[in-house]
């Protein structure tokens, strides 16, 4: 994520990406809404202010493959850089994003060196994160992928207990992890028995630091 990085002029990225600047507008979305669709022409990128977005592609056989998650402070819809959407971006939660036209983005990259550095750094880190996610799907078990997804969604720090900030069901988790709902149910119950997760009021999943430790030793 790229929030709170400074440009040469001392501006925070959140000050630059306000939704009020030239070529910028704020987009409100609701859970389940498709914001970008694979194959569409594109002339803008999005900066996610709040909420969670699922990035997925449709395979030639018609099967959806989830290839990444985006949270607060992430960019998405980066197909705008090449003029065509290469993936779907679908909201898991209600939220808002700043839509930035390519003309506005190009202007900020040219005129604000700090923004250019932060944006380039973000693209590099996001590429590495998506590659790690792909390797995860190809080489690790569904149990570990589920654990990693829960830690990511809870934005947990070591030793903390943090709840996922929105309601998520097992079908959604199965979709994100790339497995079946019965397998997710099995692992969720196992994580509960081990004290890695529980449910708190109002019924959201709370993730404990032990799940992060589980990932580090498996």
N, CA, C and O of each residue as an XYZ file, in Angstrom:
872
protein
N       0.830     -1.183      0.000
C       0.000      0.000      0.000
C       0.872      1.244      0.000
O       2.025      1.204      0.429
N       0.308      2.363     -0.490
C       1.143      3.518     -0.723
C       0.697      4.753      0.046
O       1.201      5.842     -0.231
N      -0.206      4.639      0.978
C      -0.648      5.801      1.717
C       0.470      6.337      2.583
O       1.372      5.608      2.995
N       0.389      7.648      2.854
C       1.294      8.340      3.768
C       2.737      8.448      3.255
O       3.637      8.742      4.041
N       2.975      8.222      1.977
C       4.293      8.487      1.405
C       4.312      9.920      0.925
O       3.289     10.446      0.488
N       5.479     10.562      1.005
C       5.567     11.988      0.728
C       6.133     12.244     -0.663
O       6.994     11.506     -1.144
N       5.645     13.285     -1.292
C       6.230     13.759     -2.541
C       7.298     14.795     -2.225
O       7.515     15.137     -1.063
N       7.971     15.299     -3.274
C       9.013     16.301     -3.059
C       8.480     17.555     -2.412
O       9.194     18.218     -1.659
N       7.224     17.895     -2.695
C       6.651     19.086     -2.123
C       6.083     18.867     -0.749
O       5.455     19.769     -0.196
N       6.283     17.690     -0.173
C       5.779     17.413      1.164
C       4.339     16.963      1.166
O       3.745     16.812      2.234
N       3.750     16.742     -0.017
C       2.357     16.347     -0.077
C       2.202     14.858      0.157
O       2.950     14.048     -0.390
N       1.231     14.510      0.968
C       0.873     13.118      1.167
C       0.079     12.657     -0.057
O      -0.649     13.450     -0.655
N       0.213     11.372     -0.436
C      -0.558     10.877     -1.581
C      -2.045     11.077     -1.376
O      -2.776     11.329     -2.333
N      -2.504     10.965     -0.127
C      -3.927     11.166      0.125
C      -4.321     12.622     -0.117
O      -5.498     12.908     -0.338
N      -3.354     13.553     -0.079
C      -3.640     14.944     -0.408
C      -3.710     15.142     -1.922
O      -4.453     15.991     -2.413
N      -2.928     14.349     -2.653
C      -2.931     14.450     -4.106
C      -4.148     13.752     -4.713
O      -4.732     14.241     -5.680
N      -4.524     12.614     -4.144
C      -5.619     11.814     -4.695
C      -6.873     12.048     -3.857
O      -7.287     11.196     -3.071
N      -7.463     13.219     -4.047
C      -8.608     13.636     -3.232
C      -9.943     13.379     -3.906
O     -10.986     13.411     -3.253
N      -9.920     13.124     -5.212
C     -11.169     13.022     -5.956
C     -11.679     14.372     -6.429
O     -12.695     14.448     -7.121
N     -10.967     15.454     -6.054
C     -11.402     16.799     -6.441
C     -10.455     17.451     -7.447
O     -10.789     18.481     -8.031
N      -9.282     16.863     -7.652
C      -8.322     17.445     -8.579
C      -8.744     17.257    -10.023
O      -9.690     16.530    -10.328
N      -8.019     17.930    -10.904
C      -8.293     17.811    -12.333
C      -8.125     16.368    -12.791
O      -7.097     15.744    -12.529
N      -9.134     15.843    -13.472
C      -9.068     14.472    -13.963
C      -9.367     13.433    -12.915
O      -9.189     12.241    -13.166
N      -9.824     13.851    -11.730
C     -10.157     12.918    -10.650
C     -11.646     13.013    -10.302
O     -12.260     14.074    -10.416
N     -12.198     11.898     -9.882
C     -13.577     11.878     -9.390
C     -13.712     10.738     -8.391
O     -13.008      9.733     -8.480
N     -14.619     10.905     -7.445
C     -14.819      9.867     -6.430
C     -15.926      8.917     -6.887
O     -16.976      9.346     -7.365
N     -15.668      7.621     -6.727
C     -16.609      6.579     -7.114
C     -17.038      5.826     -5.860
O     -16.194      5.293     -5.139
N     -18.321      5.777     -5.599
C     -18.862      4.975     -4.504
C     -19.309      3.624     -5.082
O     -19.874      3.571     -6.174
N     -19.055      2.546     -4.350
C     -19.479      1.238     -4.833
C     -20.083      0.428     -3.695
O     -19.855      0.714     -2.519
N     -20.851     -0.578     -4.061
C     -21.504     -1.440     -3.088
C     -21.028     -2.877     -3.253
O     -20.559     -3.263     -4.324
N     -21.150     -3.665     -2.192
C     -20.712     -5.063     -2.219
C     -21.352     -5.798     -3.389
O     -22.559     -5.703     -3.611
N     -20.530     -6.530     -4.135
C     -21.007     -7.293     -5.276
C     -20.943     -6.548     -6.598
O     -21.136     -7.150     -7.655
N     -20.673     -5.242     -6.558
C     -20.637     -4.445     -7.784
C     -19.343     -4.687     -8.552
O     -18.263     -4.702     -7.961
N     -19.446     -4.874     -9.858
C     -18.270     -4.973    -10.721
C     -17.889     -3.578    -11.177
O     -18.666     -2.900    -11.849
N     -16.690     -3.153    -10.809
C     -16.238     -1.795    -11.106
C     -15.482     -1.757    -12.426
O     -15.625     -0.806    -13.195
N     -14.690     -2.770    -12.692
C     -13.968     -2.911    -13.961
C     -14.277     -4.292    -14.524
O     -14.385     -5.268    -13.782
N     -14.416     -4.361    -15.826
C     -14.731     -5.651    -16.447
C     -13.667     -6.029    -17.456
O     -13.274     -5.221    -18.297
N     -13.205     -7.268    -17.363
C     -12.170     -7.789    -18.243
C     -12.537     -7.588    -19.710
O     -13.647     -7.909    -20.132
N     -11.576     -7.044    -20.494
C     -11.776     -6.858    -21.922
C     -12.294     -5.495    -22.315
O     -12.241     -5.137    -23.491
N     -12.808     -4.701    -21.338
C     -13.320     -3.373    -21.664
C     -12.168     -2.417    -21.975
O     -11.055     -2.582    -21.475
N     -12.457     -1.408    -22.814
C     -11.496     -0.333    -23.006
C     -11.332      0.426    -21.696
O     -12.260      0.487    -20.889
N     -10.143      1.008    -21.484
C      -9.864      1.663    -20.200
C      -9.048      2.925    -20.416
O      -8.090      2.933    -21.189
N      -9.436      3.997    -19.723
C      -8.682      5.252    -19.809
C      -8.452      5.850    -18.422
O      -8.214      7.050    -18.292
N      -8.526      4.996    -17.373
C      -8.356      5.491    -16.008
C      -7.926      4.354    -15.103
O      -8.139      3.179    -15.404
N      -7.307      4.732    -13.971
C      -6.994      3.790    -12.900
C      -7.733      4.260    -11.654
O      -8.283      5.361    -11.629
N      -7.745      3.410    -10.608
C      -8.486      3.715     -9.388
C      -7.578      3.602     -8.170
O      -6.719      2.724     -8.091
N      -7.790      4.512     -7.223
C      -7.095      4.471     -5.936
C      -8.139      4.167     -4.870
O      -9.081      4.937     -4.685
N      -7.976      3.046     -4.167
C      -8.986      2.563     -3.234
C      -8.857      3.282     -1.888
O      -7.871      3.102     -1.173
N      -9.855      4.093     -1.551
C      -9.853      4.831     -0.291
C     -10.287      3.937      0.874
O      -9.671      3.950      1.940
N     -11.341      3.172      0.660
C     -11.815      2.257      1.694
C     -12.607      1.135      1.036
O     -13.236      1.323     -0.005
N     -12.562     -0.041      1.669
C     -13.253     -1.200      1.138
C     -12.288     -2.276      0.660
O     -11.068     -2.123      0.732
N     -12.870     -3.372      0.170
C     -12.070     -4.490     -0.352
C     -12.558     -4.851     -1.746
O     -13.758     -4.906     -2.012
N     -11.597     -5.094     -2.625
C     -11.860     -5.408     -4.029
C     -11.232     -6.748     -4.373
O     -10.103     -7.038     -3.976
N     -11.968     -7.556     -5.112
C     -11.455     -8.828     -5.622
C     -11.038     -8.646     -7.074
O     -11.807     -8.137     -7.889
N      -9.811     -9.066     -7.393
C      -9.322     -9.028     -8.777
C      -9.379    -10.442     -9.334
O      -8.809    -11.366     -8.753
N     -10.060    -10.611    -10.451
C     -10.232    -11.965    -11.005
C     -10.189    -11.906    -12.524
O     -10.398    -10.856    -13.133
N      -9.911    -13.065    -13.121
C      -9.945    -13.190    -14.574
C     -10.841    -14.363    -14.929
O     -11.005    -15.296    -14.143
N     -11.408    -14.306    -16.104
C     -12.233    -15.392    -16.605
C     -11.403    -16.208    -17.590
O     -10.884    -15.672    -18.569
N     -11.281    -17.499    -17.327
C     -10.487    -18.366    -18.193
C     -11.271    -18.685    -19.468
O     -12.487    -18.496    -19.503
N     -10.591    -19.167    -20.517
C     -11.299    -19.518    -21.754
C     -12.400    -20.556    -21.537
O     -13.360    -20.608    -22.306
N     -12.269    -21.382    -20.497
C     -13.298    -22.392    -20.217
C     -14.486    -21.815    -19.459
O     -15.455    -22.524    -19.187
N     -14.416    -20.525    -19.115
C     -15.521    -19.889    -18.410
C     -15.429    -19.945    -16.907
O     -16.394    -19.605    -16.221
N     -14.293    -20.366    -16.369
C     -14.108    -20.439    -14.931
C     -13.423    -19.185    -14.418
O     -12.458    -18.702    -15.010
N     -13.942    -18.655    -13.292
C     -13.338    -17.469    -12.691
C     -12.150    -17.866    -11.823
O     -12.224    -18.830    -11.061
N     -11.054    -17.116    -11.944
C      -9.876    -17.349    -11.113
C      -9.549    -16.053    -10.378
O      -9.262    -15.033    -11.004
N      -9.593    -16.099     -9.042
C      -9.265    -14.926     -8.234
C      -7.747    -14.832     -8.129
O      -7.092    -15.772     -7.678
N      -7.191    -13.701     -8.544
C      -5.737    -13.573     -8.598
C      -5.203    -12.537     -7.617
O      -3.988    -12.366     -7.510
N      -6.076    -11.847     -6.905
C      -5.581    -10.884     -5.939
C      -6.676    -10.175     -5.182
O      -7.841    -10.192     -5.580
N      -6.291     -9.550     -4.084
C      -7.177     -8.720     -3.274
C      -6.576     -7.323     -3.187
O      -5.356     -7.160     -3.193
N      -7.436     -6.330     -3.106
C      -6.984     -4.960     -2.927
C      -7.725     -4.362     -1.734
O      -8.939     -4.511     -1.598
N      -6.954     -3.672     -0.859
C      -7.527     -3.031      0.315
C      -7.215     -1.548      0.330
O      -6.732     -0.993     -0.657
N      -7.495     -0.909      1.459
C      -7.304      0.535      1.585
C      -5.893      0.945      1.158
O      -4.908      0.344      1.588
N      -5.802      1.970      0.312
C      -4.502      2.476     -0.121
C      -3.928      1.786     -1.330
O      -2.840      2.143     -1.781
N      -4.638      0.789     -1.879
C      -4.169      0.100     -3.079
C      -4.712      0.775     -4.331
O      -5.743      1.446     -4.287
N      -4.012      0.593     -5.447
C      -4.520      0.941     -6.765
C      -5.128     -0.315     -7.397
O      -4.708     -1.434     -7.104
N      -6.109     -0.116     -8.254
C      -6.630     -1.228     -9.062
C      -7.100     -0.660    -10.398
O      -7.094      0.551    -10.618
N      -7.507     -1.569    -11.284
C      -7.876     -1.124    -12.625
C      -6.672     -0.650    -13.419
O      -6.778      0.257    -14.244
N      -5.512     -1.278    -13.162
C      -4.280     -0.813    -13.784
C      -4.192     -1.145    -15.270
O      -3.228     -0.774    -15.940
N      -5.204     -1.845    -15.780
C      -5.283     -2.020    -17.228
C      -5.409     -0.691    -17.950
O      -5.170     -0.594    -19.154
N      -5.798      0.355    -17.175
C      -5.846      1.688    -17.769
C      -4.510      2.140    -18.316
O      -4.457      2.990    -19.205
N      -3.423      1.578    -17.790
C      -2.085      1.939    -18.261
C      -1.833      1.458    -19.684
O      -0.990      2.015    -20.388
N      -2.557      0.428    -20.110
C      -2.363     -0.103    -21.465
C      -3.621      0.029    -22.313
O      -3.657     -0.441    -23.450
N      -4.665      0.673    -21.759
C      -5.855      0.963    -22.544
C      -6.903     -0.119    -22.574
O      -7.911      0.040    -23.262
N      -6.713     -1.230    -21.852
C      -7.712     -2.304    -21.851
C      -7.680     -3.035    -20.519
O      -6.612     -3.326    -19.981
N      -8.870     -3.329    -19.993
C      -8.968     -4.059    -18.736
C      -8.574     -5.511    -18.946
O      -9.138     -6.196    -19.799
N      -7.608     -5.977    -18.171
C      -7.167     -7.365    -18.294
C      -7.788     -8.255    -17.222
O      -7.558     -9.464    -17.213
N      -8.578     -7.664    -16.315
C      -9.215     -8.441    -15.245
C     -10.465     -7.738    -14.780
O     -10.670     -6.559    -15.065
N     -11.310     -8.471    -14.054
C     -12.462     -7.885    -13.374
C     -12.029     -7.355    -12.021
O     -11.146     -7.926    -11.380
N     -12.647     -6.263    -11.583
C     -12.488     -5.765    -10.217
C     -13.883     -5.696     -9.616
O     -14.718     -4.899    -10.045
N     -14.130     -6.546     -8.612
C     -15.457     -6.673     -8.015
C     -15.388     -6.369     -6.529
O     -14.485     -6.844     -5.839
N     -16.320     -5.591     -6.034
C     -16.307     -5.178     -4.633
C     -16.770     -6.309     -3.728
O     -17.808     -6.926     -3.967
N     -15.981     -6.577     -2.676
C     -16.411     -7.466     -1.607
C     -17.245     -6.709     -0.585
O     -18.108     -7.286      0.078
N     -16.979     -5.398     -0.461
C     -17.647     -4.570      0.535
C     -18.085     -3.261     -0.104
O     -17.682     -2.938     -1.221
N     -18.913     -2.513      0.615
C     -19.158     -1.134      0.219
C     -17.861     -0.355      0.385
O     -17.016     -0.719      1.203
N     -17.701      0.701     -0.378
C     -16.489      1.506     -0.234
C     -16.448      2.645     -1.226
O     -17.446      2.974     -1.867
N     -15.272      3.243     -1.341
C     -15.100      4.347     -2.279
C     -13.691      4.319     -2.854
O     -12.752      3.814     -2.238
N     -13.577      4.876     -4.050
C     -12.288      4.948     -4.738
C     -12.209      6.254     -5.502
O     -13.229      6.858     -5.834
N     -11.001      6.676     -5.773
C     -10.772      7.845     -6.617
C     -10.424      7.362     -8.024
O      -9.468      6.612     -8.217
N     -11.208      7.801     -8.992
C     -10.936      7.478    -10.391
C     -10.005      8.545    -10.948
O     -10.282      9.738    -10.826
N      -8.893      8.120    -11.564
C      -7.881      9.041    -12.072
C      -7.716      8.772    -13.561
O      -7.332      7.671    -13.956
N      -7.999      9.760    -14.378
C      -7.831      9.568    -15.816
C      -6.355      9.413    -16.148
O      -5.493      9.849    -15.386
N      -6.069      8.798    -17.274
C      -4.673      8.610    -17.661
C      -3.984      9.946    -17.896
O      -2.792     10.088    -17.621
N      -4.726     10.925    -18.402
C      -4.130     12.242    -18.604
C      -3.706     12.850    -17.274
O      -2.624     13.427    -17.171
N      -4.558     12.724    -16.250
C      -4.231     13.265    -14.929
C      -3.077     12.499    -14.297
O      -2.190     13.096    -13.688
N      -3.090     11.170    -14.443
C      -2.009     10.365    -13.892
C      -0.677     10.716    -14.545
O       0.337     10.858    -13.862
N      -0.683     10.853    -15.851
C       0.541     11.208    -16.571
C       1.075     12.562    -16.109
O       2.281     12.747    -15.950
N       0.157     13.504    -15.898
C       0.570     14.830    -15.442
C       1.212     14.769    -14.054
O       2.237     15.408    -13.819
N       0.611     13.998    -13.127
C       1.173     13.879    -11.782
C       2.530     13.173    -11.811
O       3.437     13.544    -11.067
N       2.669     12.166    -12.659
C       3.941     11.459    -12.763
C       5.048     12.373    -13.274
O       6.200     12.260    -12.854
N       4.692     13.277    -14.182
C       5.687     14.182    -14.756
C       6.012     15.343    -13.821
O       7.162     15.772    -13.733
N       4.999     15.847    -13.126
C       5.174     17.077    -12.357
C       5.536     16.852    -10.894
O       6.028     17.765    -10.231
N       5.296     15.646    -10.385
C       5.524     15.388     -8.960
C       6.431     14.176     -8.809
O       5.942     13.047     -8.782
N       7.747     14.382     -8.710
C       8.690     13.256     -8.640
C       8.403     12.307     -7.476
O       8.562     11.094     -7.616
N       7.981     12.847     -6.330
C       7.680     11.979     -5.192
C       6.530     11.030     -5.483
O       6.561      9.863     -5.092
N       5.515     11.538     -6.171
C       4.394     10.682     -6.572
C       4.867      9.621     -7.552
O       4.481      8.456     -7.453
N       5.714     10.032     -8.507
C       6.223      9.079     -9.499
C       6.985      7.949     -8.825
O       6.835      6.786     -9.199
N       7.809      8.290     -7.824
C       8.572      7.258     -7.120
C       7.639      6.329     -6.347
O       7.799      5.109     -6.378
N       6.662      6.919     -5.652
C       5.744      6.111     -4.855
C       4.899      5.195     -5.741
O       4.666      4.037     -5.395
N       4.444      5.710     -6.878
C       3.612      4.916     -7.773
C       4.422      3.779     -8.393
O       3.939      2.651     -8.493
N       5.651      4.076     -8.808
C       6.520      3.031     -9.361
C       6.819      1.963     -8.322
O       6.802      0.770     -8.625
N       7.092      2.392     -7.100
C       7.339      1.450     -6.013
C       6.113      0.585     -5.767
O       6.226     -0.621     -5.548
N       4.928      1.216     -5.806
C       3.693      0.452     -5.603
C       3.537     -0.618     -6.677
O       3.247     -1.774     -6.366
N       3.728     -0.241     -7.938
C       3.574     -1.208     -9.029
C       4.509     -2.397     -8.851
O       4.121     -3.542     -9.083
N       5.744     -2.117     -8.437
C       6.718     -3.196     -8.238
C       6.289     -4.115     -7.105
O       6.305     -5.337     -7.255
N       5.906     -3.534     -5.971
C       5.499     -4.335     -4.820
C       4.234     -5.128     -5.117
O       4.101     -6.276     -4.693
N       3.293     -4.506     -5.855
C       2.052     -5.208     -6.174
C       2.312     -6.382     -7.119
O       1.693     -7.438     -6.991
N       3.232     -6.191     -8.066
C       3.601     -7.289     -8.957
C       4.179     -8.442     -8.159
O       3.822     -9.597     -8.391
N       5.069     -8.145     -7.219
C       5.660     -9.196     -6.390
C       4.593     -9.888     -5.553
O       4.611    -11.110     -5.407
N       3.660     -9.109     -5.002
C       2.603     -9.693     -4.172
C       1.701    -10.607     -4.991
O       1.319    -11.684     -4.533
N       1.358    -10.171     -6.211
C       0.515    -10.998     -7.067
C       1.256    -12.254     -7.520
O       0.649    -13.315     -7.659
N       2.566    -12.140     -7.751
C       3.348    -13.324     -8.112
C       3.382    -14.310     -6.953
O       3.269    -15.518     -7.159
N       3.540    -13.795     -5.724
C       3.526    -14.661     -4.551
C       2.176    -15.370     -4.424
O       2.111    -16.547     -4.072
N       1.098    -14.630     -4.718
C      -0.236    -15.224     -4.659
C      -0.385    -16.340     -5.691
O      -0.973    -17.385     -5.410
N       0.154    -16.105     -6.888
C       0.080    -17.129     -7.936
C       0.883    -18.363     -7.544
O       0.414    -19.488     -7.712
N       2.091    -18.159     -7.022
C       2.918    -19.282     -6.569
C       2.196    -20.036     -5.455
O       2.226    -21.265     -5.397
N       1.545    -19.273     -4.569
C       0.763    -19.879     -3.486
C      -0.276    -20.847     -4.043
O      -0.414    -21.971     -3.560
N      -1.006    -20.397     -5.066
C      -2.059    -21.227     -5.640
C      -1.499    -22.474     -6.321
O      -2.154    -23.515     -6.368
N      -0.280    -22.357     -6.846
C       0.295    -23.473     -7.587
C       1.033    -24.467     -6.692
O       1.134    -25.645     -7.034
N       1.547    -24.011     -5.558
C       2.467    -24.856     -4.796
C       2.069    -25.121     -3.350
O       2.645    -26.008     -2.720
N       1.106    -24.385     -2.802
C       0.773    -24.579     -1.391
C      -0.625    -25.154     -1.231
O      -1.430    -25.131     -2.162
N      -0.900    -25.665     -0.051
C      -2.176    -26.308      0.224
C      -3.285    -25.277      0.375
O      -3.029    -24.101      0.633
N      -4.529    -25.740      0.207
C      -5.688    -24.869      0.408
C      -5.737    -24.363      1.841
O      -6.180    -23.240      2.086
N      -5.286    -25.179      2.796
C      -5.281    -24.770      4.197
C      -4.390    -23.544      4.398
O      -4.784    -22.587      5.063
N      -3.196    -23.579      3.826
C      -2.279    -22.462      3.977
C      -2.776    -21.239      3.225
O      -2.617    -20.115      3.703
N      -3.379    -21.437      2.051
C      -3.922    -20.307      1.299
C      -5.045    -19.632      2.069
O      -5.157    -18.406      2.067
N      -5.882    -20.436      2.732
C      -6.958    -19.881      3.547
C      -6.386    -19.091      4.716
O      -6.854    -17.991      5.011
N      -5.384    -19.641      5.379
C      -4.759    -18.945      6.506
C      -4.181    -17.614      6.055
O      -4.365    -16.598      6.726
N      -3.484    -17.609      4.928
C      -2.881    -16.381      4.421
C      -3.956    -15.349      4.063
O      -3.785    -14.156      4.315
N      -5.046    -15.807      3.483
C      -6.137    -14.903      3.119
C      -6.768    -14.268      4.351
O      -7.060    -13.073      4.348
N      -6.981    -15.053      5.403
C      -7.571    -14.515      6.628
C      -6.646    -13.490      7.287
O      -7.098    -12.449      7.764
N      -5.362    -13.794      7.307
C      -4.392    -12.842      7.878
C      -4.397    -11.547      7.075
O      -4.350    -10.456      7.643
N      -4.454    -11.673      5.757
C      -4.472    -10.484      4.892
C      -5.733     -9.658      5.116
O      -5.656     -8.435      5.238
N      -6.891    -10.310      5.172
C      -8.148     -9.596      5.332
C      -8.247     -8.900      6.687
O      -8.818     -7.815      6.801
N      -7.685     -9.534      7.706
C      -7.721     -8.939      9.045
C      -6.635     -7.899      9.236
O      -6.641     -7.168     10.226
N      -5.692     -7.827      8.287
C      -4.558     -6.899      8.385
C      -3.892     -7.037      9.753
O      -3.599     -6.054     10.433
N      -3.666     -8.294     10.127
C      -3.195     -8.585     11.483
C      -1.704     -8.313     11.604
O      -0.928     -8.551     10.678
N      -1.332     -7.815     12.757
C       0.065     -7.667     13.095
C       0.415     -8.724     14.138
O      -0.457     -9.185     14.875
N       1.677     -9.105     14.201
C       2.093    -10.202     15.066
C       1.647     -9.969     16.507
O       1.900     -8.913     17.086
N       0.977    -10.977     17.076
C       0.545    -10.915     18.468
C      -0.813    -10.284     18.663
O      -1.379    -10.358     19.753
N      -1.354     -9.656     17.613
C      -2.642     -8.994     17.742
C      -3.781     -9.966     17.455
O      -3.589    -11.019     16.848
N      -4.975     -9.581     17.910
C      -6.208    -10.258     17.507
C      -7.049     -9.203     16.809
O      -7.456     -8.221     17.430
N      -7.310     -9.397     15.532
C      -7.991     -8.386     14.736
C      -9.114     -9.039     13.956
O      -8.942    -10.118     13.388
N     -10.247     -8.393     13.930
C     -11.358     -8.985     13.184
C     -11.372     -8.485     11.748
O     -10.958     -7.360     11.463
N     -11.852     -9.332     10.850
C     -12.081     -8.932      9.467
C     -13.162     -7.863      9.491
O     -14.179     -8.031     10.164
N     -12.962     -6.784      8.780
C     -13.806     -5.612      8.928
C     -15.131     -5.703      8.183
O     -15.887     -4.733      8.147
N     -15.416     -6.837      7.599
C     -16.712     -7.011      6.943
C     -17.143     -8.461      7.074
O     -16.327     -9.346      7.333
N     -18.434     -8.692      6.893
C     -18.964    -10.052      6.958
C     -18.495    -10.835      5.738
O     -18.632    -10.377      4.603
N     -17.950    -12.002      5.976
C     -17.496    -12.847      4.879
C     -17.942    -14.272      5.165
O     -17.732    -14.783      6.266
N     -18.554    -14.913      4.183
C     -19.026    -16.281      4.389
C     -18.063    -17.278      3.765
O     -17.104    -16.904      3.091
N     -18.339    -18.547      4.003
C     -17.414    -19.578      3.552
C     -17.392    -19.716      2.033
O     -16.372    -20.093      1.457
N     -18.516    -19.411      1.384
C     -18.536    -19.454     -0.080
C     -17.601    -18.392     -0.659
O     -16.900    -18.647     -1.639
N     -17.590    -17.200     -0.052
C     -16.693    -16.145     -0.509
C     -15.239    -16.540     -0.288
O     -14.390    -16.311     -1.150
N     -14.948    -17.141      0.881
C     -13.583    -17.577      1.166
C     -13.146    -18.661      0.186
O     -12.007    -18.657     -0.282
N     -14.051    -19.589     -0.123
C     -13.723    -20.640     -1.083
C     -13.378    -20.041     -2.437
O     -12.460    -20.502     -3.116
N     -14.125    -19.002     -2.826
C     -13.883    -18.312     -4.088
C     -12.509    -17.656     -4.082
O     -11.783    -17.727     -5.074
N     -12.148    -17.020     -2.974
C     -10.878    -16.311     -2.876
C      -9.694    -17.264     -2.820
O      -8.626    -16.966     -3.354
N      -9.881    -18.408     -2.176
C      -8.784    -19.351     -1.956
C      -8.612    -20.297     -3.140
O      -7.521    -20.812     -3.386
N      -9.705    -20.517     -3.870
C      -9.646    -21.440     -4.988
C      -9.832    -22.885     -4.558
O      -9.102    -23.774     -4.995
N     -10.822    -23.110     -3.692
C     -11.123    -24.465     -3.247
C     -12.634    -24.584     -3.060
O     -13.381    -23.704     -3.488
N     -13.085    -25.655     -2.428
C     -14.520    -25.869     -2.259
C     -14.987    -25.372     -0.895
O     -14.190    -25.231      0.033
N     -16.275    -25.111     -0.787
C     -16.822    -24.661      0.490
C     -16.665    -25.714      1.587
O     -16.333    -25.345      2.713
N     -16.888    -27.024      1.317
C     -16.667    -28.021      2.381
C     -15.232    -28.018      2.904
O     -15.016    -28.205      4.101
N     -14.244    -27.808      2.021
C     -12.851    -27.747      2.481
C     -12.628    -26.527      3.367
O     -11.950    -26.614      4.391
N     -13.198    -25.390      2.973
C     -13.084    -24.188      3.796
C     -13.725    -24.432      5.159
O     -13.153    -24.060      6.183
N     -14.898    -25.050      5.185
C     -15.578    -25.340      6.445
C     -14.708    -26.219      7.341
O     -14.628    -25.986      8.546
N     -14.061    -27.220      6.766
C     -13.178    -28.109      7.526
C     -12.023    -27.324      8.155
O     -11.730    -27.486      9.340
N     -11.376    -26.481      7.365
C     -10.221    -25.727      7.877
C     -10.637    -24.653      8.875
O      -9.921    -24.394      9.842
N     -11.793    -24.025      8.645
C     -12.287    -23.018      9.594
C     -12.508    -23.660     10.956
O     -12.108    -23.102     11.978
N     -13.136    -24.821     10.978
C     -13.362    -25.524     12.246
C     -12.039    -25.923     12.904
O     -11.905    -25.865     14.126
N     -11.079    -26.323     12.094
C      -9.766    -26.674     12.636
C      -9.093    -25.448     13.249
O      -8.539    -25.530     14.345
N      -9.137    -24.322     12.557
C      -8.531    -23.099     13.076
C      -9.205    -22.664     14.373
O      -8.543    -22.150     15.276
N     -10.514    -22.867     14.469
C     -11.225    -22.535     15.709
C     -10.745    -23.411     16.856
O     -10.489    -22.916     17.954
N     -10.622    -24.721     16.604
C     -10.177    -25.639     17.654
C      -8.776    -25.276     18.153
O      -8.469    -25.415     19.337
N      -7.938    -24.810     17.230
C      -6.562    -24.454     17.590
C      -6.455    -23.056     18.200
O      -5.376    -22.644     18.624
N      -7.569    -22.330     18.245
C      -7.561    -20.993     18.829
C      -7.009    -19.927     17.910
O      -6.655    -18.839     18.364
N      -6.929    -20.227     16.602
C      -6.394    -19.265     15.646
C      -7.427    -18.210     15.269
O      -7.072    -17.069     14.973
N      -8.706    -18.588     15.278
C      -9.768    -17.652     14.927
C     -10.967    -17.898     15.838
O     -11.088    -18.960     16.449
N     -11.846    -16.911     15.921
C     -13.159    -17.076     16.545
C     -14.095    -16.060     15.911
O     -13.703    -15.319     15.010
N     -15.317    -16.030     16.380
C     -16.283    -15.052     15.885
C     -16.676    -14.142     17.041
O     -16.994    -14.615     18.132
N     -16.653    -12.833     16.798
C     -17.096    -11.911     17.832
C     -18.333    -11.170     17.344
O     -18.729    -11.296     16.185
N     -18.937    -10.397     18.239
C     -20.093     -9.612     17.834
C     -19.645     -8.528     16.876
O     -18.653     -7.860     17.168
N     -20.315     -8.307     15.743
C     -21.582     -8.904     15.312
C     -21.389    -10.076     14.352
O     -21.919    -10.053     13.242
N     -20.654    -11.080     14.754
C     -20.506    -12.288     13.956
C     -19.400    -12.266     12.938
O     -19.403    -13.070     12.006
N     -18.451    -11.364     13.091
C     -17.340    -11.313     12.144
C     -16.187    -12.186     12.636
O     -16.033    -12.421     13.835
N     -15.389    -12.658     11.695
C     -14.250    -13.501     12.036
C     -13.170    -12.654     12.699
O     -12.799    -11.596     12.189
N     -12.671    -13.121     13.833
C     -11.545    -12.476     14.497
C     -10.345    -13.395     14.384
O     -10.412    -14.574     14.732
N      -9.232    -12.833     13.886
C      -8.030    -13.614     13.612
C      -6.992    -13.303     14.682
O      -6.728    -12.137     14.974
N      -6.402    -14.349     15.268
C      -5.405    -14.206     16.321
C      -3.993    -14.372     15.740
O      -3.802    -14.938     14.663
N      -3.023    -13.859     16.491
C      -1.643    -13.908     16.040
C      -1.138    -15.310     15.785
O      -0.206    -15.502     15.003
N      -1.747    -16.305     16.440
C      -1.320    -17.685     16.245
C      -1.453    -18.147     14.809
O      -0.703    -19.018     14.370
N      -2.404    -17.573     14.061
C      -2.556    -17.981     12.664
C      -1.375    -17.488     11.840
O      -0.922    -18.181     10.929
N      -0.878    -16.311     12.149
C       0.312    -15.803     11.473
C       1.530    -16.668     11.800
O       2.353    -16.947     10.928
N       1.638    -17.089     13.063
C       2.738    -17.966     13.461
C       2.640    -19.315     12.757
O       3.653    -19.896     12.367
N       1.398    -19.812     12.595
C       1.158    -21.061     11.873
C       1.708    -20.966     10.460
O       2.323    -21.911      9.966
N       1.491    -19.831      9.809
C       1.998    -19.641      8.449
C       3.501    -19.661      8.382
O       4.084    -20.187      7.434
N       4.142    -19.077      9.405
C       5.600    -18.961      9.393
C       6.297    -20.302      9.614
O       7.464    -20.467      9.257
N       5.583    -21.252     10.200
C       6.257    -22.519     10.509
C       5.764    -23.670      9.634
O       6.180    -24.810      9.839
N       4.894    -23.404      8.671
C       4.408    -24.482      7.806
C       4.961    -24.310      6.404
O       4.669    -25.118      5.522
